[in-house]
Amino acid sequence: MSRANNRIAVLHGVNFDVLEKRDPDLYGGISLSELEYRIGGWAAEMELEPIFFQTNSEAEFCGYLHRVSETADGAIINAGAWTHYSRAIGDALAVDPVPTVEVHLSDVENREDWRKVSVFDGLVESKISGKGVDGYQEALKLLADRLGA
């Protein structure tokens, strides 16, 4: 049974289903299921209930965001490459907003110029970049504080 203000949607976008096959120096060499397991452990310690979602379909990602408040009180979003160019996802985040933290495993500010752009600027509470999987723990703490969970 959910407590008030403790449900956190954790949304992963394109290529997260093959996360373990991506450059381990940038992405940690961890699989999506391992990442979700770690997030789940941190969430449990904070008495948060994570709700995981991943898709390689931009339309499905937008659709989930259109109704995110129906199932979650806050969100962590790592849309992968869509972060940098999908205005549709940026617009979808604004349709049914909940407090949201943007997370990136790699340090996007010190990579290619196109990665420095985020369609979520102005729509998220905070952006965490370059802290690897620990960035998710920080995002959970920020949301727990914000939600009073």
N, CA, C and O atoms as a GROMACS GRO file, in nm:
protein
  596
    1MET      N    1   0.084  -0.118   0.000
    1MET     CA    2   0.000   0.000   0.000
    1MET      C    3   0.088   0.125   0.000
    1MET      O    4   0.185   0.134   0.076
    2SER      N    5   0.056   0.219  -0.084
    2SER     CA    6   0.136   0.341  -0.098
    2SER      C    7   0.104   0.441   0.011
    2SER      O    8  -0.012   0.460   0.048
    3ARG      N    9   0.208   0.503   0.062
    3ARG     CA   10   0.195   0.617   0.150
    3ARG      C   11   0.176   0.740   0.065
    3ARG      O   12   0.214   0.740  -0.052
    4ALA      N   13   0.118   0.844   0.119
    4ALA     CA   14   0.104   0.968   0.042
    4ALA      C   15   0.242   1.023   0.007
    4ALA      O   16   0.333   1.023   0.090
    5ASN      N   17   0.257   1.068  -0.115
    5ASN     CA   18   0.378   1.136  -0.162
    5ASN      C   19   0.505   1.052  -0.161
    5ASN      O   20   0.613   1.107  -0.141
    6ASN      N   21   0.495   0.922  -0.182
    6ASN     CA   22   0.617   0.843  -0.182
    6ASN      C   23   0.639   0.765  -0.312
    6ASN      O   24   0.736   0.689  -0.322
    7ARG      N   25   0.553   0.782  -0.409
    7ARG     CA   26   0.566   0.706  -0.535
    7ARG      C   27   0.653   0.784  -0.634
    7ARG      O   28   0.623   0.898  -0.669
    8ILE      N   29   0.762   0.720  -0.678
    8ILE     CA   30   0.856   0.786  -0.768
    8ILE      C   31   0.866   0.707  -0.899
    8ILE      O   32   0.912   0.593  -0.900
    9ALA      N   33   0.822   0.768  -1.007
    9ALA     CA   34   0.840   0.708  -1.140
    9ALA      C   35   0.985   0.726  -1.181
    9ALA      O   36   1.039   0.836  -1.172
   10VAL      N   37   1.047   0.619  -1.226
   10VAL     CA   38   1.186   0.624  -1.274
   10VAL      C   39   1.180   0.586  -1.421
   10VAL      O   40   1.162   0.470  -1.457
   11LEU      N   41   1.195   0.687  -1.506
   11LEU     CA   42   1.176   0.669  -1.650
   11LEU      C   43   1.311   0.665  -1.722
   11LEU      O   44   1.393   0.755  -1.709
   12HIS      N   45   1.331   0.559  -1.797
   12HIS     CA   46   1.452   0.544  -1.879
   12HIS      C   47   1.412   0.535  -2.025
   12HIS      O   48   1.316   0.467  -2.061
   13GLY      N   49   1.486   0.604  -2.106
   13GLY     CA   50   1.455   0.610  -2.248
   13GLY      C   51   1.538   0.516  -2.334
   13GLY      O   52   1.576   0.407  -2.293
   14VAL      N   53   1.563   0.564  -2.450
   14VAL     CA   54   1.623   0.487  -2.558
   14VAL      C   55   1.759   0.428  -2.517
   14VAL      O   56   1.842   0.495  -2.456
   15ASN      N   57   1.778   0.302  -2.552
   15ASN     CA   58   1.901   0.224  -2.535
   15ASN      C   59   1.930   0.181  -2.392
   15ASN      O   60   2.035   0.121  -2.366
   16PHE      N   61   1.842   0.208  -2.298
   16PHE     CA   62   1.866   0.160  -2.163
   16PHE      C   63   1.843   0.010  -2.152
   16PHE      O   64   1.892  -0.053  -2.058
   17ASP      N   65   1.770  -0.048  -2.244
   17ASP     CA   66   1.752  -0.193  -2.242
   17ASP      C   67   1.880  -0.268  -2.276
   17ASP      O   68   1.889  -0.388  -2.252
   18VAL      N   69   1.980  -0.199  -2.330
   18VAL     CA   70   2.111  -0.258  -2.361
   18VAL      C   71   2.222  -0.181  -2.288
   18VAL      O   72   2.334  -0.173  -2.336
   19LEU      N   73   2.190  -0.126  -2.173
   19LEU     CA   74   2.284  -0.042  -2.098
   19LEU      C   75   2.416  -0.112  -2.073
   19LEU      O   76   2.522  -0.050  -2.084
   20GLU      N   77   2.412  -0.240  -2.042
   20GLU     CA   78   2.535  -0.314  -2.011
   20GLU      C   79   2.627  -0.331  -2.132
   20GLU      O   80   2.744  -0.364  -2.115
   21LYS      N   81   2.577  -0.308  -2.251
   21LYS     CA   82   2.657  -0.320  -2.374
   21LYS      C   83   2.720  -0.187  -2.414
   21LYS      O   84   2.802  -0.182  -2.506
   22ARG      N   85   2.683  -0.080  -2.346
   22ARG     CA   86   2.735   0.053  -2.380
   22ARG      C   87   2.868   0.077  -2.310
   22ARG      O   88   2.903   0.004  -2.217
   23ASP      N   89   2.942   0.176  -2.353
   23ASP     CA   90   3.075   0.206  -2.303
   23ASP      C   91   3.077   0.209  -2.150
   23ASP      O   92   3.018   0.299  -2.089
   24PRO      N   93   3.144   0.112  -2.086
   24PRO     CA   94   3.144   0.107  -1.939
   24PRO      C   95   3.212   0.227  -1.874
   24PRO      O   96   3.180   0.261  -1.760
   25ASP      N   97   3.305   0.291  -1.944
   25ASP     CA   98   3.369   0.410  -1.888
   25ASP      C   99   3.271   0.526  -1.875
   25ASP      O  100   3.285   0.611  -1.787
   26LEU      N  101   3.170   0.529  -1.962
   26LEU     CA  102   3.070   0.635  -1.958
   26LEU      C  103   2.946   0.596  -1.878
   26LEU      O  104   2.888   0.679  -1.807
   27TYR      N  105   2.906   0.469  -1.889
   27TYR     CA  106   2.777   0.427  -1.836
   27TYR      C  107   2.786   0.325  -1.723
   27TYR      O  108   2.683   0.278  -1.674
   28GLY      N  109   2.907   0.290  -1.681
   28GLY     CA  110   2.923   0.208  -1.562
   28GLY      C  111   2.924   0.059  -1.579
   28GLY      O  112   2.951  -0.013  -1.483
   29GLY      N  113   2.894   0.008  -1.699
   29GLY     CA  114   2.895  -0.137  -1.721
   29GLY      C  115   2.788  -0.212  -1.646
   29GLY      O  116   2.803  -0.331  -1.618
   30ILE      N  117   2.681  -0.146  -1.614
   30ILE     CA  118   2.571  -0.204  -1.536
   30ILE      C  119   2.451  -0.227  -1.627
   30ILE      O  120   2.430  -0.152  -1.722
   31SER      N  121   2.373  -0.330  -1.599
   31SER     CA  122   2.252  -0.355  -1.677
   31SER      C  123   2.137  -0.272  -1.619
   31SER      O  124   2.144  -0.224  -1.506
   32LEU      N  125   2.032  -0.258  -1.698
   32LEU     CA  126   1.913  -0.186  -1.650
   32LEU      C  127   1.855  -0.255  -1.528
   32LEU      O  128   1.815  -0.187  -1.433
   33SER      N  129   1.848  -0.387  -1.528
   33SER     CA  130   1.791  -0.457  -1.412
   33SER      C  131   1.877  -0.436  -1.288
   33SER      O  132   1.824  -0.422  -1.177
   34GLU      N  133   2.010  -0.433  -1.303
   34GLU     CA  134   2.098  -0.405  -1.189
   34GLU      C  135   2.078  -0.261  -1.141
   34GLU      O  136   2.075  -0.236  -1.020
   35LEU      N  137   2.065  -0.169  -1.234
   35LEU     CA  138   2.042  -0.029  -1.198
   35LEU      C  139   1.910  -0.016  -1.121
   35LEU      O  140   1.905   0.051  -1.018
   36GLU      N  141   1.806  -0.079  -1.170
   36GLU     CA  142   1.676  -0.073  -1.103
   36GLU      C  143   1.683  -0.137  -0.964
   36GLU      O  144   1.618  -0.089  -0.871
   37TYR      N  145   1.759  -0.244  -0.951
   37TYR     CA  146   1.775  -0.310  -0.821
   37TYR      C  147   1.840  -0.213  -0.721
   37TYR      O  148   1.794  -0.204  -0.606
   38ARG      N  149   1.944  -0.143  -0.763
   38ARG     CA  150   2.012  -0.047  -0.675
   38ARG      C  151   1.920   0.069  -0.638
   38ARG      O  152   1.912   0.110  -0.522
   39ILE      N  153   1.849   0.121  -0.739
   39ILE     CA  154   1.753   0.229  -0.713
   39ILE      C  155   1.646   0.182  -0.615
   39ILE      O  156   1.610   0.254  -0.522
   40GLY      N  157   1.598   0.060  -0.636
   40GLY     CA  158   1.496   0.003  -0.547
   40GLY      C  159   1.544  -0.008  -0.403
   40GLY      O  160   1.466   0.017  -0.311
   41GLY      N  161   1.670  -0.044  -0.383
   41GLY     CA  162   1.725  -0.053  -0.248
   41GLY      C  163   1.732   0.083  -0.181
   41GLY      O  164   1.693   0.098  -0.065
   42TRP      N  165   1.782   0.182  -0.254
   42TRP     CA  166   1.788   0.318  -0.198
   42TRP      C  167   1.648   0.370  -0.168
   42TRP      O  168   1.625   0.431  -0.064
   43ALA      N  169   1.556   0.345  -0.260
   43ALA     CA  170   1.418   0.392  -0.241
   43ALA      C  171   1.358   0.330  -0.115
   43ALA      O  172   1.292   0.399  -0.037
   44ALA      N  173   1.380   0.200  -0.095
   44ALA     CA  174   1.326   0.133   0.023
   44ALA      C  175   1.381   0.195   0.152
   44ALA      O  176   1.307   0.214   0.248
   45GLU      N  177   1.511   0.228   0.152
   45GLU     CA  178   1.572   0.291   0.270
   45GLU      C  179   1.506   0.425   0.301
   45GLU      O  180   1.501   0.466   0.416
   46MET      N  181   1.456   0.493   0.197
   46MET     CA  182   1.393   0.624   0.214
   46MET      C  183   1.241   0.615   0.222
   46MET      O  184   1.172   0.716   0.225
   47GLU      N  185   1.191   0.491   0.227
   47GLU     CA  186   1.047   0.465   0.229
   47GLU      C  187   0.976   0.523   0.107
   47GLU      O  188   0.864   0.574   0.116
   48LEU      N  189   1.043   0.512  -0.006
   48LEU     CA  190   0.986   0.552  -0.134
   48LEU      C  191   0.949   0.428  -0.214
   48LEU      O  192   1.009   0.322  -0.196
   49GLU      N  193   0.852   0.442  -0.300
   49GLU     CA  194   0.807   0.331  -0.385
   49GLU      C  195   0.843   0.362  -0.531
   49GLU      O  196   0.776   0.444  -0.594
   50PRO      N  197   0.947   0.298  -0.585
   50PRO     CA  198   0.983   0.325  -0.724
   50PRO      C  199   0.891   0.252  -0.821
   50PRO      O  200   0.847   0.140  -0.796
   51ILE      N  201   0.863   0.319  -0.931
   51ILE     CA  202   0.784   0.262  -1.040
   51ILE      C  203   0.870   0.275  -1.165
   51ILE      O  204   0.894   0.386  -1.211
   52PHE      N  205   0.916   0.164  -1.218
   52PHE     CA  206   1.012   0.168  -1.328
   52PHE      C  207   0.944   0.160  -1.464
   52PHE      O  208   0.846   0.087  -1.482
   53PHE      N  209   0.998   0.237  -1.558
   53PHE     CA  210   0.947   0.238  -1.695
   53PHE      C  211   1.064   0.261  -1.789
   53PHE      O  212   1.145   0.351  -1.768
   54GLN      N  213   1.072   0.179  -1.894
   54GLN     CA  214   1.173   0.197  -1.999
   54GLN      C  215   1.111   0.164  -2.132
   54GLN      O  216   1.033   0.069  -2.144
   55THR      N  217   1.145   0.243  -2.232
   55THR     CA  218   1.100   0.216  -2.368
   55THR      C  219   1.199   0.275  -2.467
   55THR      O  220   1.271   0.371  -2.438
   56ASN      N  221   1.201   0.215  -2.585
   56ASN     CA  222   1.276   0.270  -2.698
   56ASN      C  223   1.184   0.345  -2.793
   56ASN      O  224   1.226   0.388  -2.901
   57SER      N  225   1.058   0.360  -2.755
   57SER     CA  226   0.959   0.429  -2.836
   57SER      C  227   0.934   0.569  -2.780
   57SER      O  228   0.886   0.584  -2.667
   58GLU      N  229   0.965   0.668  -2.859
   58GLU     CA  230   0.942   0.807  -2.817
   58GLU      C  231   0.792   0.830  -2.789
   58GLU      O  232   0.758   0.902  -2.695
   59ALA      N  233   0.705   0.772  -2.870
   59ALA     CA  234   0.561   0.787  -2.850
   59ALA      C  235   0.517   0.727  -2.717
   59ALA      O  236   0.436   0.787  -2.646
   60GLU      N  237   0.568   0.609  -2.682
   60GLU     CA  238   0.533   0.548  -2.554
   60GLU      C  239   0.585   0.632  -2.437
   60GLU      O  240   0.517   0.646  -2.335
   61PHE      N  241   0.704   0.688  -2.452
   61PHE     CA  242   0.762   0.772  -2.347
   61PHE      C  243   0.672   0.894  -2.326
   61PHE      O  244   0.641   0.929  -2.212
   62CYS      N  245   0.631   0.958  -2.433
   62CYS     CA  246   0.540   1.074  -2.423
   62CYS      C  247   0.409   1.033  -2.359
   62CYS      O  248   0.358   1.104  -2.272
   63GLY      N  249   0.354   0.921  -2.402
   63GLY     CA  250   0.227   0.874  -2.346
   63GLY      C  251   0.235   0.851  -2.196
   63GLY      O  252   0.142   0.885  -2.123
   64TYR      N  253   0.346   0.794  -2.150
   64TYR     CA  254   0.364   0.773  -2.006
   64TYR      C  255   0.365   0.908  -1.933
   64TYR      O  256   0.301   0.923  -1.829
   65LEU      N  257   0.438   1.004  -1.988
   65LEU     CA  258   0.445   1.136  -1.925
   65LEU      C  259   0.309   1.206  -1.923
   65LEU      O  260   0.281   1.283  -1.831
   66HIS      N  261   0.225   1.181  -2.022
   66HIS     CA  262   0.093   1.244  -2.028
   66HIS      C  263   0.008   1.209  -1.907
   66HIS      O  264  -0.084   1.284  -1.872
   67ARG      N  265   0.037   1.097  -1.841
   67ARG     CA  266  -0.046   1.052  -1.729
   67ARG      C  267   0.036   1.016  -1.605
   67ARG      O  268  -0.010   0.940  -1.519
   68VAL      N  269   0.157   1.070  -1.596
   68VAL     CA  270   0.248   1.032  -1.486
   68VAL      C  271   0.189   1.060  -1.348
   68VAL      O  272   0.213   0.983  -1.256
   69SER      N  273   0.113   1.166  -1.332
   69SER     CA  274   0.061   1.198  -1.198
   69SER      C  275  -0.045   1.100  -1.150
   69SER      O  276  -0.080   1.098  -1.032
   70GLU      N  277  -0.096   1.017  -1.240
   70GLU     CA  278  -0.195   0.916  -1.200
   70GLU      C  279  -0.131   0.806  -1.116
   70GLU      O  280  -0.200   0.742  -1.036
   71THR      N  281  -0.002   0.784  -1.133
   71THR     CA  282   0.064   0.674  -1.063
   71THR      C  283   0.183   0.718  -0.978
   71THR      O  284   0.235   0.638  -0.900
   72ALA      N  285   0.228   0.843  -0.993
   72ALA     CA  286   0.350   0.886  -0.923
   72ALA      C  287   0.335   1.026  -0.865
   72ALA      O  288   0.259   1.109  -0.914
   73ASP      N  289   0.410   1.048  -0.758
   73ASP     CA  290   0.412   1.179  -0.692
   73ASP      C  291   0.532   1.261  -0.735
   73ASP      O  292   0.534   1.383  -0.719
   74GLY      N  293   0.632   1.195  -0.789
   74GLY     CA  294   0.753   1.258  -0.837
   74GLY      C  295   0.816   1.168  -0.942
   74GLY      O  296   0.774   1.054  -0.960
   75ALA      N  297   0.917   1.220  -1.011
   75ALA     CA  298   0.979   1.140  -1.118
   75ALA      C  299   1.128   1.167  -1.128
   75ALA      O  300   1.177   1.276  -1.098
   76ILE      N  301   1.197   1.064  -1.170
   76ILE     CA  302   1.337   1.074  -1.213
   76ILE      C  303   1.336   1.038  -1.360
   76ILE      O  304   1.280   0.936  -1.399
   77ILE      N  305   1.397   1.123  -1.441
   77ILE     CA  306   1.393   1.100  -1.585
   77ILE      C  307   1.536   1.098  -1.641
   77ILE      O  308   1.614   1.190  -1.621
   78ASN      N  309   1.565   0.990  -1.712
   78ASN     CA  310   1.688   0.979  -1.791
   78ASN      C  311   1.642   0.928  -1.927
   78ASN      O  312   1.631   0.808  -1.949
   79ALA      N  313   1.617   1.021  -2.016
   79ALA     CA  314   1.563   0.987  -2.147
   79ALA      C  315   1.671   0.950  -2.248
   79ALA      O  316   1.642   0.930  -2.366
   80GLY      N  317   1.797   0.940  -2.202
   80GLY     CA  318   1.906   0.909  -2.294
   80GLY      C  319   1.921   1.021  -2.396
   80GLY      O  320   1.903   1.138  -2.363
   81ALA      N  321   1.952   0.985  -2.518
   81ALA     CA  322   1.976   1.084  -2.624
   81ALA      C  323   1.855   1.173  -2.650
   81ALA      O  324   1.871   1.286  -2.696
   82TRP      N  325   1.735   1.124  -2.622
   82TRP     CA  326   1.616   1.208  -2.642
   82TRP      C  327   1.622   1.337  -2.561
   82TRP      O  328   1.564   1.438  -2.600
   83THR      N  329   1.694   1.333  -2.449
   83THR     CA  330   1.709   1.450  -2.363
   83THR      C  331   1.755   1.572  -2.442
   83THR      O  332   1.717   1.685  -2.412
   84HIS      N  333   1.834   1.547  -2.544
   84HIS     CA  334   1.904   1.655  -2.612
   84HIS      C  335   1.833   1.708  -2.736
   84HIS      O  336   1.872   1.811  -2.790
   85TYR      N  337   1.728   1.638  -2.781
   85TYR     CA  338   1.664   1.686  -2.904
   85TYR      C  339   1.514   1.661  -2.914
   85TYR      O  340   1.451   1.715  -3.004
   86SER      N  341   1.454   1.583  -2.825
   86SER     CA  342   1.313   1.551  -2.840
   86SER      C  343   1.225   1.656  -2.774
   86SER      O  344   1.192   1.647  -2.656
   87ARG      N  345   1.188   1.756  -2.852
   87ARG     CA  346   1.096   1.858  -2.802
   87ARG      C  347   0.961   1.796  -2.766
   87ARG      O  348   0.891   1.847  -2.678
   88ALA      N  349   0.926   1.687  -2.832
   88ALA     CA  350   0.800   1.619  -2.801
   88ALA      C  351   0.801   1.568  -2.657
   88ALA      O  352   0.702   1.581  -2.586
   89ILE      N  353   0.913   1.511  -2.613
   89ILE     CA  354   0.922   1.462  -2.476
   89ILE      C  355   0.926   1.579  -2.378
   89ILE      O  356   0.863   1.573  -2.272
   90GLY      N  357   0.997   1.684  -2.412
   90GLY     CA  358   0.996   1.804  -2.328
   90GLY      C  359   0.855   1.858  -2.310
   90GLY      O  360   0.814   1.892  -2.199
   91ASP      N  361   0.782   1.867  -2.420
   91ASP     CA  362   0.644   1.915  -2.413
   91ASP      C  363   0.557   1.820  -2.331
   91ASP      O  364   0.472   1.864  -2.255
   92ALA      N  365   0.578   1.688  -2.347
   92ALA     CA  366   0.499   1.589  -2.274
   92ALA      C  367   0.522   1.599  -2.124
   92ALA      O  368   0.430   1.577  -2.045
   93LEU      N  369   0.643   1.632  -2.084
   93LEU     CA  370   0.673   1.645  -1.941
   93LEU      C  371   0.590   1.757  -1.879
   93LEU      O  372   0.557   1.752  -1.760
   94ALA      N  373   0.557   1.857  -1.957
   94ALA     CA  374   0.480   1.971  -1.908
   94ALA      C  375   0.330   1.945  -1.904
   94ALA      O  376   0.256   2.024  -1.845
   95VAL      N  377   0.282   1.836  -1.966
   95VAL     CA  378   0.138   1.809  -1.974
   95VAL      C  379   0.078   1.775  -1.838
   95VAL      O  380  -0.026   1.829  -1.801
   96ASP      N  381   0.143   1.686  -1.763
   96ASP     CA  382   0.090   1.637  -1.636
   96ASP      C  383   0.204   1.635  -1.535
   96ASP      O  384   0.248   1.529  -1.491
   97PRO      N  385   0.254   1.753  -1.498
   97PRO     CA  386   0.380   1.761  -1.424
   97PRO      C  387   0.373   1.710  -1.281
   97PRO      O  388   0.273   1.729  -1.210
   98VAL      N  389   0.480   1.647  -1.241
   98VAL     CA  390   0.509   1.615  -1.102
   98VAL      C  391   0.652   1.663  -1.078
   98VAL      O  392   0.726   1.681  -1.175
   99PRO      N  393   0.693   1.684  -0.954
   99PRO     CA  394   0.833   1.722  -0.930
   99PRO      C  395   0.926   1.619  -0.993
   99PRO      O  396   0.913   1.499  -0.968
  100THR      N  397   1.020   1.667  -1.074
  100THR     CA  398   1.104   1.577  -1.154
  100THR      C  399   1.251   1.616  -1.143
  100THR      O  400   1.285   1.734  -1.141
  101VAL      N  401   1.337   1.514  -1.135
  101VAL     CA  402   1.481   1.534  -1.137
  101VAL      C  403   1.535   1.462  -1.261
  101VAL      O  404   1.505   1.345  -1.286
  102GLU      N  405   1.615   1.533  -1.338
  102GLU     CA  406   1.682   1.479  -1.457
  102GLU      C  407   1.815   1.419  -1.413
  102GLU      O  408   1.892   1.484  -1.341
  103VAL      N  409   1.843   1.296  -1.457
  103VAL     CA  410   1.967   1.227  -1.420
  103VAL      C  411   2.038   1.178  -1.545
  103VAL      O  412   1.974   1.133  -1.641
  104HIS      N  413   2.170   1.189  -1.543
  104HIS     CA  414   2.255   1.132  -1.649
  104HIS      C  415   2.369   1.057  -1.583
  104HIS      O  416   2.432   1.109  -1.491
  105LEU      N  417   2.395   0.936  -1.628
  105LEU     CA  418   2.506   0.857  -1.575
  105LEU      C  419   2.640   0.924  -1.607
  105LEU      O  420   2.728   0.932  -1.521
  106SER      N  421   2.654   0.969  -1.730
  106SER     CA  422   2.780   1.032  -1.772
  106SER      C  423   2.773   1.183  -1.749
  106SER      O  424   2.666   1.239  -1.725
  107ASP      N  425   2.888   1.246  -1.757
  107ASP     CA  426   2.898   1.390  -1.739
  107ASP      C  427   2.869   1.459  -1.873
  107ASP      O  428   2.961   1.489  -1.949
  108VAL      N  429   2.741   1.483  -1.900
  108VAL     CA  430   2.701   1.537  -2.030
  108VAL      C  431   2.756   1.677  -2.055
  108VAL      O  432   2.768   1.719  -2.170
  109GLU      N  433   2.789   1.749  -1.949
  109GLU     CA  434   2.843   1.885  -1.965
  109GLU      C  435   2.985   1.884  -2.021
  109GLU      O  436   3.032   1.985  -2.073
  110ASN      N  437   3.052   1.771  -2.011
  110ASN     CA  438   3.190   1.761  -2.058
  110ASN      C  439   3.205   1.657  -2.168
  110ASN      O  440   3.308   1.591  -2.180
  111ARG      N  441   3.100   1.644  -2.248
  111ARG     CA  442   3.103   1.555  -2.364
  111ARG      C  443   3.078   1.639  -2.489
  111ARG      O  444   3.113   1.757  -2.492
  112GLU      N  445   3.020   1.580  -2.591
  112GLU     CA  446   2.994   1.652  -2.716
  112GLU      C  447   2.901   1.770  -2.689
  112GLU      O  448   2.817   1.767  -2.599
  113ASP      N  449   2.917   1.876  -2.770
  113ASP     CA  450   2.837   1.998  -2.752
  113ASP      C  451   2.687   1.969  -2.752
  113ASP      O  452   2.613   2.029  -2.674
  114TRP      N  453   2.641   1.880  -2.840
  114TRP     CA  454   2.497   1.856  -2.850
  114TRP      C  455   2.441   1.795  -2.722
  114TRP      O  456   2.321   1.807  -2.697
  115ARG      N  457   2.523   1.730  -2.642
  115ARG     CA  458   2.477   1.671  -2.517
  115ARG      C  459   2.457   1.775  -2.406
  115ARG      O  460   2.396   1.744  -2.304
  116LYS      N  461   2.506   1.894  -2.425
  116LYS     CA  462   2.492   2.000  -2.325
  116LYS      C  463   2.352   2.061  -2.326
  116LYS      O  464   2.314   2.131  -2.232
  117VAL      N  465   2.277   2.036  -2.432
  117VAL     CA  466   2.141   2.087  -2.447
  117VAL      C  467   2.043   1.987  -2.383
  117VAL      O  468   2.054   1.867  -2.404
  118SER      N  469   1.949   2.038  -2.304
  118SER     CA  470   1.845   1.953  -2.248
  118SER      C  471   1.708   2.014  -2.276
  118SER      O  472   1.685   2.132  -2.247
  119VAL      N  473   1.619   1.934  -2.331
  119VAL     CA  474   1.482   1.980  -2.356
  119VAL      C  475   1.403   1.992  -2.226
  119VAL      O  476   1.289   2.038  -2.226
  120PHE      N  477   1.464   1.950  -2.114
  120PHE     CA  478   1.398   1.956  -1.984
  120PHE      C  479   1.435   2.080  -1.904
  120PHE      O  480   1.382   2.102  -1.794
  121ASP      N  481   1.525   2.162  -1.957
  121ASP     CA  482   1.563   2.284  -1.887
  121ASP      C  483   1.438   2.367  -1.856
  121ASP      O  484   1.356   2.392  -1.945
  122GLY      N  485   1.426   2.409  -1.732
  122GLY     CA  486   1.310   2.487  -1.689
  122GLY      C  487   1.191   2.403  -1.648
  122GLY      O  488   1.093   2.456  -1.594
  123LEU      N  489   1.196   2.272  -1.671
  123LEU     CA  490   1.085   2.183  -1.637
  123LEU      C  491   1.117   2.091  -1.521
  123LEU      O  492   1.027   2.029  -1.465
  124VAL      N  493   1.244   2.081  -1.485
  124VAL     CA  494   1.285   1.988  -1.379
  124VAL      C  495   1.335   2.066  -1.257
  124VAL      O  496   1.379   2.180  -1.268
  125GLU      N  497   1.325   2.002  -1.142
  125GLU     CA  498   1.370   2.062  -1.016
  125GLU      C  499   1.522   2.072  -1.012
  125GLU      O  500   1.578   2.167  -0.957
  126SER      N  501   1.589   1.972  -1.069
  126SER     CA  502   1.734   1.965  -1.062
  126SER      C  503   1.785   1.874  -1.173
  126SER      O  504   1.711   1.791  -1.227
  127LYS      N  505   1.913   1.890  -1.205
  127LYS     CA  506   1.979   1.805  -1.305
  127LYS      C  507   2.105   1.749  -1.240
  127LYS      O  508   2.188   1.824  -1.189
  128ILE      N  509   2.119   1.617  -1.242
  128ILE     CA  510   2.235   1.549  -1.184
  128ILE      C  511   2.306   1.478  -1.297
  128ILE      O  512   2.246   1.397  -1.369
  129SER      N  513   2.433   1.507  -1.313
  129SER     CA  514   2.508   1.456  -1.428
  129SER      C  515   2.648   1.413  -1.384
  129SER      O  516   2.714   1.483  -1.307
  130GLY      N  517   2.692   1.298  -1.436
  130GLY     CA  518   2.829   1.255  -1.416
  130GLY      C  519   2.859   1.187  -1.284
  130GLY      O  520   2.976   1.171  -1.249
  131LYS      N  521   2.758   1.147  -1.211
  131LYS     CA  522   2.780   1.080  -1.082
  131LYS      C  523   2.754   0.931  -1.092
  131LYS      O  524   2.747   0.862  -0.990
  132GLY      N  525   2.738   0.880  -1.214
  132GLY     CA  526   2.710   0.738  -1.232
  132GLY      C  527   2.580   0.700  -1.165
  132GLY      O  528   2.487   0.780  -1.156
  133VAL      N  529   2.573   0.575  -1.117
  133VAL     CA  530   2.449   0.528  -1.055
  133VAL      C  531   2.417   0.604  -0.927
  133VAL      O  532   2.300   0.613  -0.888
  134ASP      N  533   2.519   0.659  -0.861
  134ASP     CA  534   2.495   0.735  -0.738
  134ASP      C  535   2.410   0.860  -0.761
  134ASP      O  536   2.349   0.912  -0.668
  135GLY      N  537   2.405   0.907  -0.885
  135GLY     CA  538   2.319   1.020  -0.918
  135GLY      C  539   2.172   0.991  -0.890
  135GLY      O  540   2.095   1.081  -0.858
  136TYR      N  541   2.134   0.864  -0.904
  136TYR     CA  542   1.996   0.826  -0.876
  136TYR      C  543   1.965   0.833  -0.727
  136TYR      O  544   1.855   0.872  -0.688
  137GLN      N  545   2.062   0.797  -0.644
  137GLN     CA  546   2.043   0.807  -0.500
  137GLN      C  547   2.023   0.954  -0.460
  137GLN      O  548   1.937   0.987  -0.379
  138GLU      N  549   2.105   1.041  -0.518
  138GLU     CA  550   2.091   1.184  -0.492
  138GLU      C  551   1.955   1.235  -0.539
  138GLU      O  552   1.892   1.315  -0.470
  139ALA      N  553   1.910   1.190  -0.654
  139ALA     CA  554   1.778   1.231  -0.706
  139ALA      C  555   1.666   1.185  -0.614
  139ALA      O  556   1.572   1.260  -0.589
  140LEU      N  557   1.676   1.062  -0.563
  140LEU     CA  558   1.575   1.012  -0.470
  140LEU      C  559   1.570   1.098  -0.344
  140LEU      O  560   1.462   1.130  -0.294
  141LYS      N  561   1.687   1.136  -0.292
  141LYS     CA  562   1.692   1.220  -0.173
  141LYS      C  563   1.628   1.356  -0.198
  141LYS      O  564   1.552   1.406  -0.115
  142LEU      N  565   1.659   1.415  -0.313
  142LEU     CA  566   1.600   1.544  -0.348
  142LEU      C  567   1.448   1.535  -0.354
  142LEU      O  568   1.378   1.622  -0.302
  143LEU      N  569   1.398   1.430  -0.418
  143LEU     CA  570   1.253   1.414  -0.430
  143LEU      C  571   1.188   1.383  -0.296
  143LEU      O  572   1.080   1.433  -0.266
  144ALA      N  573   1.253   1.300  -0.213
  144ALA     CA  574   1.198   1.270  -0.082
  144ALA      C  575   1.185   1.398   0.000
  144ALA      O  576   1.084   1.420   0.067
  145ASP      N  577   1.287   1.483  -0.005
  145ASP     CA  578   1.280   1.611   0.066
  145ASP      C  579   1.171   1.701   0.009
  145ASP      O  580   1.094   1.762   0.083
  146ARG      N  581   1.165   1.708  -0.122
  146ARG     CA  582   1.066   1.794  -0.190
  146ARG      C  583   0.924   1.751  -0.160
  146ARG      O  584   0.836   1.835  -0.142
  147LEU      N  585   0.902   1.620  -0.155
  147LEU     CA  586   0.768   1.565  -0.136
  147LEU      C  587   0.732   1.549   0.012
  147LEU      O  588   0.616   1.522   0.046
  148GLY      N  589   0.829   1.565   0.100
  148GLY     CA  590   0.804   1.543   0.240
  148GLY      C  591   0.775   1.398   0.273
  148GLY      O  592   0.703   1.366   0.367
  149ALA      N  593   0.834   1.311   0.191
  149ALA     CA  594   0.809   1.166   0.208
  149ALA      C  595   0.890   1.109   0.321
  149ALA      O  596   0.881   0.989   0.349
   0.00000   0.00000   0.00000
